[in-house]
Amino acid sequence: SAIQYIKWKVGRSSTSGSSHVAPTAANSWPLVLDLPPAPSPSMAQSGIQELQRSQLLRMLNLGSSGDQAWGGAQAFKVLVYDKFCQDVISPLLKVGGLRNQGVSINVSLMAERGPLPDVPAVYFVEPTEDNVKRIVKDLASGLYESVYVNFASSVPRSLLQDLARGALHANAGQKVMGVFDRFVSFVSLSPILFSLNLPNAYATIHSPAIDDQLIQQYIARIVDGLLSVLITMHAMPIIRCPANDPVAEMVARSLEDRIREMLRTGGATTAELFSGASGRSIDSGTAAGQRPLLCVLGRDADLVTMLNHTWTYQAMAHDILNMRLNKLSVSVDGGDGSAPKMKSYDVDENDSFWAEHAGEPFPNLGPAVCAAIEDFTQKREAMTASNGSDPTGGMTGGLASAFNAIPEMTEKKRSIDMHTNIATALLNEVKARELANYYELEDLFSSQSVGTSVAELDKLFSEDAKGTVLDKTRALMVLYLTKPSMTPQQLESLIAGLEKIDGDAAPLKFLQHQSSIRNMTAASIAATASHTASSNPLSAASVVGSLFSKGEGLLSAGFNSIQNIMPSKKELVICQILDGLMEQKPGGLTESYLYLDPKAPAGAEAPRMRAPFRKAVAFVVGGGNYAEMQSVQEWAQAKGRHVVYGSTDMVTPAQFVDELTHLGKAQAGGGH
């Protein structure tokens, strides 16, 4: 058989590096499971990002097992990836990190590549027909000395056969040193945040043109991602989902069936994928290793959160500067009178300023930057007698100490420059579009009467009102979702105002269609805002004045002019749902939620756990955002819980409006 030219290995290894053979009737050759090490307490505390990074390092450190004889991370190798897997790697390993693992060249699978006959190659790709064909083409061309093929998720047997036959026909079977299922088909953006990197999920799921076969394939792709998350976390969850959301239920039930089938056919070896080779999982140490909760929600549970204007640093960087995969670009002054230029930045948990201030209200950013500048200046002056901008200048004493401090000071200066430029770019947009007014207006919808809210919004459609057409469209959609009691006449008047300024009513038309076929849960049910303001929130929240007394320059002056609007503490719908599920509360929003246990026999009603859950994964089908993620984390911290937040993709409000626009036009027969 051609398949005998390939040893199929699920890319895992046990703590001792031993392998475990699991016979299977589906294959005529051995399936070797190299199980991942159970996470140590320190790794578990680092979160999902560090767990996934460790799996990628194992993929590159090809000398860690006895059957892999490349000399480990130091051996020179080529890393070949597709676009999806490039995005998986991007937040975890920069170019320097790849070099440390012996990766001399990293290149796209679809790029034209010259032969390197003396160098091994690591392929890291999704299991697709096109990718397998390209790998076979590379084998036939003899590009590399040997290859290890790593699939991000489980490869179907049909594609594995195609790969085996292609290697046989190319007379290159001996070059395929291993084929691995890595189960890392997701993008981890922080220790408590992941994305399946599936854009336009909401539009895809709700498209009137999608047929049953396509939706089943899409659901399977989502399940692949969630399965990867659970295996990476060594978590065997209890799955809960709303009974009235067909897509969320399809995802939940498909995942339950997939795990149950893996356990049935793989036995104890497969079970270790979810618990760790030593039986210790990421959940060890809490309530006797209590299993975590997986809450699968549909985006329709709370649409308004996807449209609201935001007022915290990280959420605004996503909304205004289109941050994606922890990267963003801003326009910075070229200096010496030259034209501004675009500069790209990586913003992640490795940056101490970002880690500390990402979730803070935007007005607090100015004082934080100024405090960082002052701290840097004090350390520089203590390090050297020079007051110049170069930390290496004027070293009159303590030369060795000053020299050793240069890397730290250089990194601090880089971080300060980066956040100053990002804050300046955000500030320019806030002032030009008067975004503070939009945030405050939307924040007050829940506590105002319908008439007052309509009158305030109507003012935005005047010629002298600042803000983009998209800003005004979002505000109108937020009002519609927050005030379902608005009369048709009031709504039509606002739509006419929007169209008068060349706005597109298609996304709102889609929301109207959705609300006509189902009783959507509006986020206004969660808007029992614990306003700390008086009976007049506007005058109490808007305090015009200086936010800080120190700091100079354009950034300081700009923040001085911003209204000190602090976010009101509102519990979003997802937090109410988590509260009901994790605390095992009867009644409420979660009364009718399904209870699924992959370890229970198929067809039998699973016996319910009664103790409160300490850990959970909250997953939203149809897109998520940073405002919702932050709200979940604030709730979890207040309740003493640990929650990992994930979604099909992290979607900006502009992208979500675009999805709704396409759906509205498709619904009206105007295309997809």
C-alpha positions as CSV (number, residue, x, y, z in Angstrom):
1,S,0.0,0.0,0.0
2,A,1.2,3.5,-0.8
3,I,0.2,4.5,2.7
4,Q,3.0,2.4,4.1
5,Y,5.4,5.0,2.8
6,I,4.2,7.4,5.6
7,K,4.2,7.1,9.3
8,W,1.3,9.0,10.6
9,K,1.9,10.6,13.9
10,V,-0.2,12.8,16.0
11,G,2.3,15.5,17.1
12,R,2.5,15.0,20.7
13,S,5.1,13.4,23.1
14,S,4.9,12.3,26.7
15,T,6.9,13.8,29.5
16,S,9.5,11.0,29.1
17,G,9.5,11.2,25.4
18,S,8.1,7.7,24.9
19,S,5.5,7.0,22.3
20,H,2.2,5.1,22.6
21,V,0.9,2.9,19.9
22,A,-2.8,2.7,19.4
23,P,-4.0,0.1,16.8
24,T,-6.9,1.2,14.7
25,A,-9.1,-0.8,12.2
26,A,-9.3,2.2,9.9
27,N,-5.6,2.0,9.1
28,S,-3.4,-0.8,8.0
29,W,-0.3,0.8,9.5
30,P,0.4,1.9,13.1
31,L,-0.9,5.2,14.4
32,V,1.7,6.6,16.8
33,L,0.5,9.0,19.4
34,D,3.3,11.2,20.8
35,L,1.3,12.7,23.7
36,P,2.0,16.3,24.9
37,P,3.4,16.8,28.3
38,A,0.8,17.7,30.9
39,P,1.1,21.4,31.7
40,S,3.2,22.2,34.7
41,P,1.5,24.6,37.2
42,S,3.6,27.5,35.9
43,M,2.6,26.7,32.3
44,A,-1.1,26.4,33.2
45,Q,-1.0,29.7,34.9
46,S,0.5,31.2,31.7
47,G,-2.7,30.4,29.9
48,I,-3.6,29.1,26.4
49,Q,-1.1,31.2,24.6
50,E,1.9,29.6,26.3
51,L,0.5,26.2,25.9
52,Q,0.1,26.7,22.2
53,R,3.6,28.2,21.9
54,S,5.0,25.1,23.6
55,Q,3.4,22.9,21.0
56,L,4.8,24.9,18.1
57,L,8.3,24.8,19.7
58,R,8.0,21.0,19.9
59,M,7.1,21.0,16.2
60,L,10.3,22.9,15.4
61,N,12.5,21.2,18.0
62,L,12.8,18.0,15.9
63,G,15.4,16.3,17.9
64,S,13.3,15.9,21.0
65,S,12.2,12.3,20.3
66,G,14.2,9.3,19.4
67,D,12.6,8.9,16.0
68,Q,13.4,12.5,15.0
69,A,17.1,12.8,14.2
70,W,17.6,16.4,13.0
71,G,19.7,17.6,15.9
72,G,16.9,19.6,17.6
73,A,16.3,23.3,17.5
74,Q,19.8,24.1,16.4
75,A,19.6,22.2,13.1
76,F,19.0,24.6,10.1
77,K,15.6,24.1,8.6
78,V,13.1,25.7,6.3
79,L,9.6,26.5,7.7
80,V,6.9,26.4,5.0
81,Y,3.4,27.5,6.0
82,D,0.0,28.4,4.5
83,K,-1.7,31.7,5.3
84,F,-3.8,30.3,8.2
85,C,-0.8,28.7,9.9
86,Q,1.3,31.9,9.4
87,D,-1.4,33.7,11.4
88,V,-1.2,31.0,14.0
89,I,2.6,31.5,14.4
90,S,2.6,35.3,14.2
91,P,1.5,36.2,17.7
92,L,3.6,33.5,19.3
93,L,7.0,33.5,17.5
94,K,8.6,36.5,15.9
95,V,11.5,36.2,13.4
96,G,14.1,36.1,16.2
97,G,12.2,33.4,18.0
98,L,12.1,31.3,14.8
99,R,15.8,31.8,14.3
100,N,16.4,30.5,17.8
101,Q,14.7,27.3,16.7
102,G,17.0,26.9,13.8
103,V,14.6,28.2,11.2
104,S,16.8,29.9,8.6
105,I,14.0,30.5,6.1
106,N,10.3,30.9,6.6
107,V,8.2,31.1,3.5
108,S,4.7,30.7,2.2
109,L,3.7,27.3,0.8
110,M,2.3,28.9,-2.4
111,A,5.4,31.1,-3.0
112,E,7.9,30.0,-5.7
113,R,10.8,28.4,-4.0
114,G,14.2,27.3,-5.2
115,P,15.7,23.9,-4.2
116,L,17.6,23.5,-1.0
117,P,18.6,19.8,-1.3
118,D,20.7,19.7,1.8
119,V,18.2,21.3,4.1
120,P,15.2,19.7,5.9
121,A,11.8,21.4,5.8
122,V,9.0,21.6,8.3
123,Y,5.5,22.0,6.7
124,F,2.8,23.6,8.8
125,V,-0.5,23.8,7.0
126,E,-4.2,23.2,7.1
127,P,-5.3,19.8,5.8
128,T,-6.7,20.9,2.5
129,E,-6.6,19.3,-1.0
130,D,-4.7,22.3,-2.4
131,N,-2.1,22.2,0.3
132,V,-1.5,18.4,-0.1
133,K,-1.1,18.9,-3.9
134,R,1.5,21.5,-3.3
135,I,3.5,19.4,-0.9
136,V,3.4,16.5,-3.4
137,K,4.7,18.9,-6.1
138,D,7.5,20.0,-3.8
139,L,8.4,16.3,-3.2
140,A,8.4,15.7,-6.9
141,S,10.7,18.7,-7.4
142,G,13.1,17.5,-4.8
143,L,13.2,20.9,-3.1
144,Y,14.4,19.6,0.3
145,E,16.5,16.9,1.9
146,S,13.6,15.6,4.0
147,V,10.2,16.8,5.2
148,Y,8.0,16.7,8.3
149,V,4.4,17.5,7.4
150,N,2.4,19.1,10.3
151,F,-1.3,19.6,9.9
152,A,-3.0,22.3,12.1
153,S,-5.9,19.9,12.7
154,S,-6.8,16.3,12.1
155,V,-6.1,15.3,8.5
156,P,-8.9,13.3,6.7
157,R,-7.9,9.8,5.6
158,S,-8.6,10.6,2.0
159,L,-6.0,13.5,2.0
160,L,-3.5,11.3,3.8
161,Q,-3.9,8.7,1.0
162,D,-3.4,11.5,-1.6
163,L,-0.2,12.5,0.1
164,A,1.0,8.9,0.3
165,R,0.2,8.2,-3.3
166,G,1.8,11.4,-4.4
167,A,5.0,10.7,-2.5
168,L,5.1,7.2,-4.0
169,H,4.6,8.4,-7.6
170,A,7.4,11.0,-7.0
171,N,9.7,8.3,-5.7
172,A,10.1,10.5,-2.6
173,G,8.4,8.4,0.1
174,Q,11.6,8.0,1.9
175,K,11.9,11.8,2.3
176,V,8.6,12.0,4.3
177,M,10.0,11.6,7.8
178,G,6.6,12.0,9.5
179,V,3.0,13.3,9.2
180,F,1.5,14.9,12.3
181,D,-1.8,16.2,13.5
182,R,-0.9,19.1,15.8
183,F,-4.3,20.2,17.0
184,V,-3.4,23.9,17.0
185,S,-6.0,25.1,14.6
186,F,-6.6,28.5,16.4
187,V,-4.9,31.7,17.0
188,S,-4.0,32.6,20.7
189,L,-3.8,36.3,21.1
190,S,-3.2,36.5,24.9
191,P,-3.3,34.0,27.9
192,I,-7.1,34.3,28.0
193,L,-8.0,35.1,24.4
194,F,-8.2,33.0,21.2
195,S,-9.7,33.3,17.8
196,L,-10.4,30.6,15.1
197,N,-9.4,33.2,12.5
198,L,-12.6,32.7,10.5
199,P,-13.6,36.1,9.1
200,N,-17.2,36.9,8.0
201,A,-18.6,34.1,10.2
202,Y,-21.8,35.9,11.0
203,A,-22.5,36.7,7.3
204,T,-21.6,33.1,6.3
205,I,-23.9,31.5,8.9
206,H,-26.8,33.8,8.1
207,S,-26.4,33.9,4.3
208,P,-29.7,33.0,2.5
209,A,-27.5,31.5,-0.2
210,I,-25.7,28.9,1.9
211,D,-26.8,25.3,1.5
212,D,-26.9,22.6,4.1
213,Q,-23.7,21.0,2.9
214,L,-21.7,24.2,3.2
215,I,-23.1,25.0,6.6
216,Q,-22.1,21.5,7.7
217,Q,-18.6,22.0,6.4
218,Y,-18.4,25.4,8.2
219,I,-19.6,23.9,11.4
220,A,-17.0,21.2,11.1
221,R,-14.3,23.8,10.7
222,I,-15.4,25.5,13.9
223,V,-15.5,22.2,15.7
224,D,-11.9,21.5,14.5
225,G,-10.8,24.8,16.1
226,L,-12.6,24.2,19.4
227,L,-11.2,20.6,19.5
228,S,-7.7,22.0,19.1
229,V,-8.3,24.5,22.0
230,L,-9.5,21.8,24.3
231,I,-6.7,19.4,23.5
232,T,-4.1,22.2,23.9
233,M,-5.6,23.0,27.3
234,H,-5.9,19.3,28.2
235,A,-9.6,20.0,29.0
236,M,-12.6,17.6,28.9
237,P,-15.5,20.1,29.3
238,I,-19.1,20.0,30.1
239,I,-20.7,21.8,27.2
240,R,-23.7,24.2,27.5
241,C,-25.5,26.1,24.8
242,P,-28.8,27.8,24.2
243,A,-31.6,25.5,23.0
244,N,-33.1,28.2,20.8
245,D,-29.9,28.9,18.7
246,P,-29.6,26.3,16.0
247,V,-26.0,27.2,15.0
248,A,-24.7,27.2,18.5
249,E,-26.5,23.9,19.1
250,M,-25.0,22.4,16.0
251,V,-21.5,23.4,17.0
252,A,-22.0,22.1,20.6
253,R,-23.6,18.7,19.5
254,S,-21.0,18.2,16.7
255,L,-18.2,18.8,19.2
256,E,-19.7,16.4,21.7
257,D,-20.1,13.7,19.1
258,R,-16.5,14.3,17.8
259,I,-15.0,14.0,21.3
260,R,-17.1,10.9,22.1
261,E,-16.1,9.2,18.9
262,M,-12.4,9.9,19.6
263,L,-12.7,8.4,23.1
264,R,-14.5,5.4,21.7
265,T,-12.0,4.6,19.0
266,G,-8.8,5.8,20.7
267,G,-9.3,4.5,24.2
268,A,-7.1,5.6,27.0
269,T,-4.4,7.0,24.6
270,T,-6.9,9.5,23.1
271,A,-8.2,10.3,26.6
272,E,-4.8,11.5,27.5
273,L,-5.1,14.2,24.8
274,F,-7.7,15.8,27.1
275,S,-6.1,15.1,30.5
276,G,-2.3,15.0,29.9
277,A,0.1,12.1,29.8
278,S,0.3,11.9,33.6
279,G,-3.4,12.4,34.1
280,R,-2.8,16.0,35.2
281,S,-4.6,18.7,33.3
282,I,-4.7,22.4,33.2
283,D,-7.5,22.2,35.7
284,S,-5.6,20.3,38.4
285,G,-5.5,22.0,41.7
286,T,-9.1,23.2,41.6
287,A,-11.9,21.3,43.2
288,A,-10.2,18.0,42.7
289,G,-9.4,18.7,39.1
290,Q,-13.0,19.7,38.3
291,R,-13.8,19.7,34.6
292,P,-14.3,23.1,33.0
293,L,-17.4,24.5,31.4
294,L,-17.5,25.2,27.7
295,C,-20.2,27.8,26.9
296,V,-21.1,28.0,23.2
297,L,-23.1,31.1,22.3
298,G,-24.4,32.6,19.1
299,R,-23.7,36.2,18.2
300,D,-27.4,37.0,18.1
301,A,-27.4,36.8,21.9
302,D,-25.9,40.3,22.0
303,L,-25.5,42.2,18.8
304,V,-25.2,45.7,20.3
305,T,-21.8,44.9,21.8
306,M,-20.4,44.5,18.3
307,L,-21.6,47.9,17.3
308,N,-21.0,50.1,20.3
309,H,-18.4,52.8,20.3
310,T,-15.7,51.9,22.8
311,W,-13.7,53.8,25.4
312,T,-10.9,51.6,26.5
313,Y,-7.4,51.5,25.1
314,Q,-7.3,48.0,23.6
315,A,-10.9,48.1,22.3
316,M,-10.2,51.5,20.6
317,A,-7.0,50.2,19.1
318,H,-9.1,47.4,17.5
319,D,-12.0,49.6,16.5
320,I,-10.2,52.7,15.3
321,L,-6.7,51.4,14.2
322,N,-7.9,48.0,12.9
323,M,-5.6,46.0,15.2
324,R,-5.4,42.4,14.0
325,L,-3.4,39.5,15.3
326,N,-1.8,41.9,17.8
327,K,-0.5,44.2,15.1
328,L,-1.5,47.7,14.1
329,S,-0.2,50.6,12.0
330,V,-0.3,54.3,12.6
331,S,0.9,57.4,10.8
332,V,3.8,59.1,12.6
333,D,5.6,62.4,12.0
334,G,8.5,61.9,9.5
335,G,10.5,64.6,11.3
336,D,12.5,67.5,9.8
337,G,9.4,68.6,7.9
338,S,9.1,65.4,5.9
339,A,5.8,63.7,5.1
340,P,4.2,61.4,7.7
341,K,4.9,57.7,7.3
342,M,3.2,54.6,8.4
343,K,4.7,52.6,11.2
344,S,3.7,49.1,12.3
345,Y,3.7,47.8,15.9
346,D,3.3,44.6,17.7
347,V,1.2,45.0,20.9
348,D,0.9,42.1,23.2
349,E,1.3,40.8,26.7
350,N,5.1,41.0,26.4
351,D,4.9,44.8,26.5
352,S,4.5,45.7,30.2
353,F,2.7,49.0,29.4
354,W,0.2,47.3,27.2
355,A,-0.4,44.5,29.7
356,E,-1.0,47.0,32.5
357,H,-3.1,49.6,30.6
358,A,-4.9,47.8,27.7
359,G,-8.2,47.6,29.6
360,E,-8.1,51.1,31.0
361,P,-10.4,54.0,30.0
362,F,-8.9,56.1,27.2
363,P,-8.6,59.3,29.3
364,N,-6.3,57.4,31.7
365,L,-3.8,56.8,28.9
366,G,-2.3,60.3,28.9
367,P,-1.3,60.2,32.5
368,A,0.0,56.7,32.1
369,V,2.3,57.6,29.2
370,C,3.5,60.7,31.1
371,A,4.3,58.6,34.1
372,A,6.2,56.2,32.0
373,I,8.2,59.1,30.5
374,E,9.0,60.5,33.9
375,D,10.1,57.0,35.2
376,F,12.3,56.6,32.1
377,T,13.8,60.1,32.6
378,Q,14.6,59.4,36.3
379,K,16.3,56.1,35.6
380,R,18.3,57.6,32.8
381,E,19.5,60.4,35.0
382,A,20.4,58.0,37.7
383,M,22.3,55.9,35.1
384,T,24.3,58.8,33.6
385,A,25.0,62.4,34.3
386,S,23.9,63.3,30.8
387,N,20.5,64.8,30.2
388,G,20.6,63.9,26.5
389,S,18.3,61.5,24.7
390,D,21.0,58.8,24.3
391,P,21.2,56.6,27.4
392,T,24.8,55.8,26.5
393,G,26.0,59.4,26.6
394,G,27.9,61.0,29.4
395,M,28.9,57.9,31.3
396,T,31.2,59.4,33.8
397,G,31.0,56.6,36.4
398,G,29.5,53.2,36.9
399,L,30.3,52.3,33.2
400,A,29.6,48.6,33.6
401,S,26.3,49.2,35.3
402,A,25.2,51.7,32.8
403,F,26.3,49.5,29.9
404,N,24.2,46.6,31.3
405,A,21.2,48.8,31.7
406,I,21.3,49.9,28.0
407,P,19.1,47.0,26.7
408,E,16.4,47.7,29.3
409,M,16.4,51.4,28.7
410,T,16.3,50.9,25.0
411,E,13.3,48.7,25.3
412,K,11.6,51.2,27.6
413,K,12.2,54.0,25.1
414,R,10.8,51.9,22.3
415,S,7.7,51.1,24.3
416,I,7.2,54.7,25.2
417,D,7.6,55.9,21.6
418,M,5.2,53.2,20.4
419,H,2.4,54.0,22.9
420,T,2.9,57.7,22.4
421,N,2.4,57.3,18.7
422,I,-0.6,55.0,19.2
423,A,-2.2,57.3,21.7
424,T,-1.7,60.3,19.5
425,A,-3.3,58.5,16.5
426,L,-6.3,57.5,18.7
427,L,-6.5,61.0,20.1
428,N,-6.6,62.6,16.6
429,E,-9.5,60.3,15.6
430,V,-11.4,61.0,18.9
431,K,-11.1,64.7,18.4
432,A,-11.8,64.7,14.6
433,R,-14.9,62.5,14.9
434,E,-16.0,63.6,18.5
435,L,-16.1,59.9,19.5
436,A,-16.5,60.8,23.1
437,N,-19.9,62.1,22.3
438,Y,-20.8,58.9,20.5
439,Y,-19.7,56.7,23.3
440,E,-21.6,58.8,25.9
441,L,-24.7,59.0,23.7
442,E,-24.9,55.2,23.3
443,D,-24.1,54.7,27.0
444,L,-27.1,56.7,28.0
445,F,-29.6,55.0,25.6
446,S,-30.4,52.4,28.2
447,S,-31.3,55.0,30.9
448,Q,-33.1,57.5,28.7
449,S,-36.6,57.5,27.4
450,V,-37.2,56.5,23.8
451,G,-38.2,60.1,22.9
452,T,-35.1,61.6,24.4
453,S,-32.8,59.1,22.8
454,V,-34.4,59.6,19.3
455,A,-34.1,63.3,19.6
456,E,-30.4,63.1,20.6
457,L,-29.6,60.8,17.8
458,D,-31.5,62.9,15.3
459,K,-29.0,65.7,16.0
460,L,-26.2,63.6,14.5
461,F,-27.8,63.7,11.1
462,S,-27.4,67.5,10.8
463,E,-24.7,68.9,8.5
464,D,-22.5,70.3,11.2
465,A,-22.5,67.1,13.3
466,K,-19.0,65.5,13.4
467,G,-18.4,61.8,12.9
468,T,-18.3,59.5,9.9
469,V,-21.4,58.1,8.2
470,L,-20.4,54.8,9.8
471,D,-20.3,56.3,13.2
472,K,-23.8,57.5,12.8
473,T,-25.0,54.2,11.3
474,R,-23.6,52.4,14.3
475,A,-25.3,54.8,16.7
476,L,-28.7,54.2,15.0
477,M,-28.3,50.5,15.1
478,V,-27.3,50.6,18.8
479,L,-30.5,52.6,19.5
480,Y,-32.6,50.2,17.5
481,L,-31.3,47.2,19.5
482,T,-31.4,49.0,22.8
483,K,-34.9,50.4,22.4
484,P,-37.1,47.7,20.8
485,S,-40.1,49.8,21.9
486,M,-39.3,52.5,19.4
487,T,-42.3,53.1,17.1
488,P,-42.1,52.4,13.3
489,Q,-42.6,56.1,12.7
490,Q,-39.6,57.1,14.9
491,L,-37.4,54.5,13.2
492,E,-38.4,55.5,9.7
493,S,-37.6,59.1,10.5
494,L,-34.1,58.2,11.7
495,I,-33.6,56.0,8.6
496,A,-34.5,59.0,6.4
497,G,-32.0,61.1,8.3
498,L,-29.3,58.5,7.8
499,E,-30.1,58.2,4.0
500,K,-30.0,62.0,3.7
501,I,-26.3,61.9,4.6
502,D,-25.7,59.0,2.2
503,G,-25.9,56.3,4.8
504,D,-26.9,52.8,3.9
505,A,-30.0,51.4,5.7
506,A,-29.3,47.8,4.5
507,P,-27.7,46.6,7.8
508,L,-30.6,48.0,9.8
509,K,-33.0,46.3,7.4
510,F,-31.4,43.0,8.2
511,L,-31.7,43.6,11.9
512,Q,-35.4,44.3,11.4
513,H,-35.7,41.1,9.4
514,Q,-34.0,39.1,12.2
515,S,-36.2,40.6,14.9
516,S,-39.3,39.7,12.9
517,I,-38.4,36.0,12.8
518,R,-37.1,35.6,16.3
519,N,-37.3,37.4,19.6
520,M,-33.7,38.5,19.7
521,T,-32.2,39.0,23.1
522,A,-31.1,42.7,23.1
523,A,-28.2,43.7,25.2
524,S,-30.5,46.3,26.8
525,I,-31.7,43.6,29.2
526,A,-28.2,43.8,30.7
527,A,-28.2,47.5,30.8
528,T,-29.2,47.8,34.4
529,A,-26.3,50.1,34.6
530,S,-24.8,50.6,38.0
531,H,-24.2,54.2,37.2
532,T,-22.3,55.9,39.9
533,A,-23.6,59.2,38.6
534,S,-26.4,61.3,39.9
535,S,-29.9,61.5,38.3
536,N,-28.3,63.5,35.6
537,P,-25.6,61.2,34.2
538,L,-24.6,63.5,31.4
539,S,-23.4,66.3,33.7
540,A,-21.9,63.9,36.2
541,A,-19.9,61.9,33.6
542,S,-18.7,64.8,31.5
543,V,-16.1,66.8,33.4
544,V,-14.2,69.0,31.1
545,G,-10.8,69.9,32.4
546,S,-7.2,68.8,32.8
547,L,-6.8,65.1,33.4
548,F,-3.3,65.5,34.7
549,S,-1.0,68.2,35.8
550,K,2.3,66.8,34.6
551,G,3.6,66.1,31.2
552,E,4.2,68.4,28.3
553,G,4.0,68.3,24.5
554,L,1.2,67.7,22.0
555,L,0.0,64.4,23.6
556,S,-0.4,66.1,27.0
557,A,-2.1,69.1,25.5
558,G,-4.5,66.9,23.5
559,F,-5.6,64.8,26.4
560,N,-6.2,68.0,28.4
561,S,-9.1,68.8,26.0
562,I,-10.8,65.4,26.3
563,Q,-13.9,65.0,28.4
564,N,-13.2,62.7,31.4
565,I,-15.9,60.2,30.5
566,M,-15.4,57.0,32.5
567,P,-17.1,53.8,31.3
568,S,-20.2,52.9,33.3
569,K,-20.2,49.5,34.8
570,K,-22.6,47.4,32.9
571,E,-22.8,43.6,32.9
572,L,-23.0,42.3,29.4
573,V,-25.3,39.5,28.4
574,I,-22.4,37.0,28.1
575,C,-21.5,37.8,31.8
576,Q,-25.1,37.1,32.9
577,I,-25.0,33.8,31.0
578,L,-21.7,32.8,32.5
579,D,-22.9,33.7,36.0
580,G,-26.0,31.5,35.6
581,L,-24.0,28.6,34.1
582,M,-20.9,28.7,36.3
583,E,-22.8,29.2,39.5
584,Q,-25.4,26.6,38.5
585,K,-28.2,29.0,39.2
586,P,-31.8,27.8,38.4
587,G,-34.0,29.9,36.1
588,G,-32.9,33.1,34.4
589,L,-31.3,33.3,31.0
590,T,-29.8,29.9,31.1
591,E,-32.9,27.9,32.2
592,S,-33.3,26.2,28.9
593,Y,-29.6,25.7,28.1
594,L,-28.6,22.2,26.9
595,Y,-26.3,20.1,29.1
596,L,-23.9,18.0,27.0
597,D,-21.2,15.6,28.4
598,P,-18.9,14.0,25.8
599,K,-17.9,11.3,28.4
600,A,-21.5,10.2,28.8
601,P,-22.9,7.4,26.6
602,A,-24.5,8.5,23.4
603,G,-28.3,8.9,23.7
604,A,-28.3,8.8,27.5
605,E,-29.0,11.8,29.6
606,A,-25.8,12.9,31.2
607,P,-25.8,13.1,35.0
608,R,-25.3,16.7,36.0
609,M,-22.5,18.2,38.0
610,R,-23.9,20.3,40.8
611,A,-20.8,22.1,42.1
612,P,-20.1,25.6,40.7
613,F,-17.6,25.7,37.9
614,R,-14.2,27.4,38.6
615,K,-13.0,27.5,35.0
616,A,-14.7,28.0,31.7
617,V,-14.2,28.7,28.0
618,A,-16.7,31.2,26.6
619,F,-17.0,30.9,22.8
620,V,-19.1,33.0,20.5
621,V,-20.0,31.8,17.1
622,G,-20.3,34.8,14.7
623,G,-17.5,37.1,16.0
624,G,-16.3,38.7,19.2
625,N,-14.5,41.8,20.2
626,Y,-12.2,43.2,22.9
627,A,-14.9,45.1,24.8
628,E,-16.8,41.8,25.4
629,M,-13.6,40.0,26.2
630,Q,-12.6,42.7,28.8
631,S,-16.1,42.6,30.3
632,V,-15.8,38.8,30.7
633,Q,-12.4,39.2,32.4
634,E,-13.6,41.8,34.8
635,W,-16.6,39.6,35.7
636,A,-14.3,36.6,36.2
637,Q,-11.9,38.5,38.4
638,A,-14.7,39.8,40.6
639,K,-16.1,36.3,41.0
640,G,-12.8,34.5,41.5
641,R,-13.2,32.5,38.3
642,H,-10.9,31.8,35.4
643,V,-12.5,32.3,31.9
644,V,-10.8,32.0,28.5
645,Y,-12.7,34.0,25.9
646,G,-12.8,32.9,22.2
647,S,-14.7,33.5,19.0
648,T,-14.8,32.6,15.4
649,D,-12.9,35.9,14.8
650,M,-12.1,39.2,16.4
651,V,-14.3,41.6,14.4
652,T,-14.2,45.4,14.3
653,P,-17.5,47.3,14.3
654,A,-16.8,48.4,10.7
655,Q,-16.3,44.8,9.6
656,F,-19.5,43.7,11.4
657,V,-21.6,46.5,9.8
658,D,-20.2,45.4,6.5
659,E,-21.3,41.9,7.2
660,L,-24.8,43.1,8.1
661,T,-24.9,45.3,5.0
662,H,-24.2,42.3,2.8
663,L,-26.8,40.3,4.5
664,G,-29.4,43.1,4.2
665,K,-28.8,43.4,0.5
666,A,-28.9,39.7,0.0
667,Q,-32.1,39.5,2.0
668,A,-33.6,42.2,-0.3
669,G,-32.4,40.3,-3.4
670,G,-29.6,42.6,-4.2
671,G,-26.7,40.1,-4.1
672,H,-24.6,38.4,-1.5
